[in-house]
């Protein structure tokens, strides 16, 4: 298995900094993730302590799949599900604490890769709670056995006569949210099955009932209509880069969402209350995902900087890298609310949210610019981001709206200062 060392082309860094990025930048970031996953998989294979025959079988299966259909195989190996597993397990393996069953999950990854590439194979798969977990595909109940032989024939996984296919009540597939509007289509897995879908600030939700999945689908389609109507460039970007949503356990108090720094193309969330909220959440979290992918290739801030900074969206002092993350995310939030101010039914809310978000971006970006701790790439990035922020500030808004934003910002800053003075 070979990898490529990635550097993001200068123009794509500029495109990302300008507030969006576009499909080409998303594909470049996804390609870098694939290379990282391949390196980590290679490292796990070097640490393999299981049967030598299974080690060789895994390597042969992965090589055969990547030879038969490189694009299909790499789509699996570059997927967020594989990324979550290989990052968690590689970190544990480096400390000598990786669970054997987690290491053995590599057999499932190899099997799914072969299924995608149309390569027939057999793999020995360790079971979890009486089931075989197939990342990105689903879960097949097999009974009380520690391990089973999984066959891949014509792209269909099976254990004996029990196939991972519709109509088999032992098969639970990963369900997919689909939408199309104005010629832009998207398919995103709503993964409530993957073994390694944890790591967010809230636990992942268990398997969603069919009626709850239907609510997600309806909301997703409505949000996609808003995106394509009012934010077509961001819709195209999401269609190119967003692959998985992980539903989080809902505590019934407020909507939550989060992105994990080392994963691209996925974030976790509770189901938002409205389509407009889902639009803003998707834009917000994908901004985080893009910037996390970028800083894996280009360092933007000096890691030796020990400064801590005010961020109006947080109660704690933030390191510079965290502040840059927030500024970039809220630049997307501001842009989303700006666009949604033209949407029926949300205009009043959108205008005030836009005013608040753009003020947050302006003030916080000024702190970043004056920090003295940006790298050369960080200077270029924030220079482009400043131009984008200034374009948001140039939008004319009613005086009462901007005055309310000023008041809110001042109140937040006062509370933050008082809290952190006591800390």
BELLINWO-V669505 format. One record per pair of residues at least 24 apart in sequence whose ideal C-beta (glycine too) atoms are under 6 Angstrom apart, sorted by the first residue. I is the first residue (numbers start at 1). J is the second residue. D is the distance in Angstrom with one decimal. If there is no record, write none. Layout:
# BELLINWO-V669505
i = (I:I)
j = (J:J)
d = (D:D)
This chain:
# BELLINWO-V669505
i = (1:1:3:3:3:4:6:6:6:8:14:16:16:17:17:17:18:18:19:19:20:21:21:22:23:23:23:26:26:26:29:29:30:32:33:33:34:34:37:37:37:37:37:40:40:41:43:47:54:58:58:61:61:61:62:64:65:65:65:65:68:68:69:72:72:73:73:76:76:76:79:80:80:80:80:80:81:81:81:82:82:83:84:84:85:87:88:101:108:108:111:111:112:114:115:115:115:118:120:120:121:122:122:123:125:133:135:138:138:138:138:139:139:140:140:141:175:177:177:179:179:179:181:181:181:182:184:184:184:184:186:188:188:189:190:190:191:191:192:197:199:200:200:200:201:202:202:202:203:204:205:205:205:216:219:219:222:223:223:223:226:226:226:227:230:230:230:231:234:241:257:257:259:259:259:261:264:264:276:276:279:280:280:283:283:284:284:284:287:287:287:288:291:291:298:299:300:300:300:300:301:301:302:305:309:310:311:312:312:317:320:320:323:324:327:327:327:330:330:330:331:333:334:334:334:351:352:355:355:355:355:356:358:359:359:361:362:365)
j = (38:42:35:38:39:35:32:35:297:297:384:290:294:381:384:385:384:388:331:388:233:237:290:237:236:237:240:237:240:241:264:293:78:297:78:264:74:78:77:78:82:83:86:86:90:86:90:93:124:106:110:110:114:121:110:119:113:114:117:119:117:119:117:116:117:113:117:112:113:116:136:243:244:263:265:266:135:136:194:109:135:263:196:263:196:262:196:126:133:134:150:152:137:152:152:155:157:155:152:153:152:149:151:150:150:195:194:172:173:174:193:172:193:164:171:170:213:217:220:220:221:224:224:225:228:228:228:235:236:239:239:242:245:244:216:245:244:246:247:246:260:248:258:268:258:248:249:256:249:246:247:248:249:271:275:278:275:275:278:279:275:279:343:279:339:340:343:339:283:265:281:285:285:288:289:292:289:293:340:346:336:333:336:332:336:329:332:333:328:329:332:329:325:328:377:375:375:377:378:381:373:378:373:373:367:416:364:360:412:420:371:373:368:368:361:364:365:357:360:361:361:357:358:361:392:401:401:397:401:402:405:405:392:405:409:389:389:389)
d = (5.3:5.8:4.5:4.9:5.5:5.5:4.2:5.9:5.8:4.9:5.4:5.9:5.9:4.4:3.4:4.9:5.0:5.4:5.5:3.9:5.5:6.0:5.6:5.8:5.6:6.0:3.6:5.8:4.4:3.3:5.7:3.7:5.9:5.8:5.5:4.7:5.5:3.5:5.6:6.0:5.7:5.6:5.6:4.4:4.6:5.8:5.9:5.1:5.9:5.7:4.7:4.2:5.3:5.1:5.4:5.0:4.5:4.8:3.8:5.0:4.6:5.0:3.9:4.3:4.8:5.0:4.5:5.5:4.6:4.9:5.4:5.8:4.6:5.2:5.1:3.5:4.0:4.9:5.0:5.7:6.0:5.1:4.2:6.0:4.3:5.2:5.7:5.4:6.0:5.7:5.4:5.9:5.8:4.9:4.9:5.1:5.8:5.5:5.7:5.4:5.0:5.8:5.2:5.1:4.7:5.1:5.9:5.1:4.0:5.0:5.9:4.8:5.1:5.1:5.4:4.2:5.6:5.7:4.4:5.8:4.6:3.6:5.5:4.9:4.0:4.2:5.2:5.1:5.9:5.7:4.5:5.7:5.6:4.7:5.8:5.3:5.2:5.7:5.4:4.8:5.2:5.9:4.6:4.1:5.3:4.4:5.7:5.4:4.9:5.7:4.2:5.9:4.9:6.0:5.9:5.8:3.8:4.3:4.0:5.0:5.6:5.1:6.0:5.6:4.1:6.0:5.9:4.8:5.8:5.6:5.0:5.5:4.8:4.0:5.2:4.8:5.4:4.6:5.6:4.6:5.9:5.9:4.7:4.5:4.4:5.3:5.9:5.1:5.3:4.4:3.9:5.2:5.8:4.8:4.5:5.3:5.9:5.8:3.6:5.5:5.8:5.6:4.3:3.6:5.1:5.8:5.9:4.8:4.9:5.8:5.5:5.4:5.9:5.8:5.7:4.9:5.1:5.3:5.2:5.0:5.1:4.7:4.3:5.7:5.3:5.8:5.8:5.5:4.9:5.7:4.2:4.9:4.3:4.8:5.4:5.1:5.7:5.6)
